[in-house]
Amino acid sequence: MFYETSKNDHGLAFNPFKAIVAPRPIGWISSLDAQGRANLAPYSFFNAVGDTPPIVMFSSTTYKDSVANIDATGDFVCNMASWELRDKMNISSAAIPAGQSEFELSGLEMAPSRLIKAPRVAGVSTALECRHIKTERMTDLNGQPTENYVVFGQVVAVYIDDAVIVDGRVDVTRIRPLARLGYKDYAVVDTVFEMERPKV
């Protein structure tokens, strides 16, 4: 099969793009609006873009509350979406009116961050406290603005539950992080293996 994305003439029942760019880590983003009300939402276009300094990004299709909040207040938290919290993470993805709390909706509690104002999700294995660097509205090949907004943040502090540290390393199998696939599909990381980089 071959298709051009501008035509989307793949003939399949569902667009395969997101199933191909997979698995994707989930940025479970908590933020505060200008009035101090908490927001929580999962974003499947999320990743780290560097480690010196540590910088992360997430992308929102349309200018959603998370993006508006971060632009207004300047910080956010990337919470670890894990197998144990999968149902609550899913509930927090519901489209509810601005100002209504996804924490309340999903039955989650907030825990204070140490260096920023936005709270983290209580009970997560890891959380990244981030300060906003910039928000970029993406343009297409013709220079036309799209409805994709990419938020960049620098990680200024990291929370790790001591229970997931084994022999000085974060044991991902104890966290069991969720990954987003295509369609309505998810995966969970519970098996890892090592490979040495070849010496040429």
N, C-alpha and C positions, 0 to 999 in steps of 0.2 A: 504494500500500500504506500502511496505517496499522496500528499495533499498540500495545497497552498493555504496558509493560515488566513490570508486576506479573503479567500473564497469559502473557507471552512467546508470544502467539498469532500469530506472524508466518508460520508455516507453512513456513519455509525449512529446509533441511537443517542449517544452522549459524546461530548467533546473529549477526546483522549488526552489533551495537553496536560492537565493536572495529574493524570494517572501515570504519565511518563516522567514528569519532574517529581519524583517520589523515591523514598519517603522524605517528608519535610518536617523539621522540628516545629513545634507549636509555640508561638510567643503568646503566653497568657498574660496580657498587659493590664496592669492596674494603674489608675491615674486618678487625679482629682480635678474637678472643674473649678472655675474661678470663684465659685461660691463655697468650695470645700467639700462638695459631694463626691463620693467615690464611684468610680466606674470600673468595670472588669469585663474584658472581652478577649476571646482567643483569636489569633491570627496565624494562618498557616503559611503565609509568605513571610518567613522570619528566619534570621540566621545571624551568626557572628561574621563580621567583615574584617576583623583584625584583632590582634591580642596585645600590641604594644603601641599605644594604649588599647585596652579592650573596648571595642566598639561593636554595637549590635544595630540591626535594622529590622523594621517590619513594614509591610506594605498594606495599605487599606484601599479597597475598591470603593470609591466615593469618600467624601470628607466626613468620616464618622466621628462619633463623640470622643473616642480615644485620641484621635489626631487633634481635634479642636482643643481638648483639655491640655494636651502636652504643649501645643503651641501657646496656650494661654498661661500655663503655670510653670513649664520648664523642666519637669521631671516625670519619671514613670518607673515601674518595676516590671521586669520579665519574670514571671513565676513559672515554676516547673509544672507542666501538666503531666500527671502520672496516671498509671492504671488505677490506682486506688481512688483518684479524684475524677475519673473519666466522666461519670454522670453529672457531677457538679460543674465540670468544665463545659459540658455540652449544654446544660441549662443556661450557663452564663453567656452563651452565644445567641440567645433569644433577642429579637428586635423589640426593645421596650422603649418607652418615651425617655428623652433626655432628662437626667436628674433622678430617675428611678434607679434603685440600687440593684445591680446584679448580685452583689454579695447577699442581700436579703432574699432575693428571688431563689438563689441556689442553696441557701442555708449555710453559707460560708462566713467565717469570722475574719476580721482584719487584724493584722499585727503591725505595729509601728515599724517603719524603716529607721535606720540609724542616722543617715546623712541627708536624706531627702524627705519631702513632705508626703508624697504618695505612699499609701500603705502596701504591704505585701499580703498575700493570702496566708492566713494562719494554717499551719499543718503541711505546707509544701516542703519538699526535701531541699530545694535550692531556690534562691531568688537573687536577681541581679538588680541592684539599685542604679538607676541611670539618670544622667543629666542630658537634656536635649541639646543636640548639636545643630540640627537643621531639619526641616521638612521640605522635600523636593516633590513638586508635581511633575510627573513624567510626561514627556512629549513623545509622539510617534516619529517615524522616519520622515514624515513631511513637516515636522515641527509643530504639529497640532497638539494642543493639550489633551491629555487623557484624563480619565477619572481615577487614576492610580496615584496615590500619595505615599511616598516613602519617608519614614521617620527614622532618623539616625540619632543614636544616643551613646554617650560614653559611660561605661560601667565604672562607677566610683566606689562601690562597695558590693560585697558578695556575702550572702547568707548561705551556710551549708549546715544541714542537720548532722550532728556528729555521728548519728546511727548509720549514715551511708559512707562514712570514711573507714576504709579497711587498709591497713598497712601503709598509711600515708597517701592513699589514692582514693578518689571518689569512685565507689563501686556502682556503676550504672545499673547492674542487675538488682541492686537493692532499691533503686529509685523506680525502675520500670517505666521510663518515659514513654509518652505517647508520640506517635508520628502520624502525620496526615498523609493520606494517599489520595487517589481520585475518587470521584463520585461521593458516596457516603461512607467510604472505607477508611479505617484507621489501622495502625499496627502498634505493637508494644515491643520495646527492646528488653529482652530478658536473657539473651545469649550474646556473648562477645567472644572474639578471638583476636590474637595478635599476629602481625606480620612484620618482619624486619625489613627495613628499606634496603634494597640491594646496593652493594658496594661495587662500583664499576671501576 
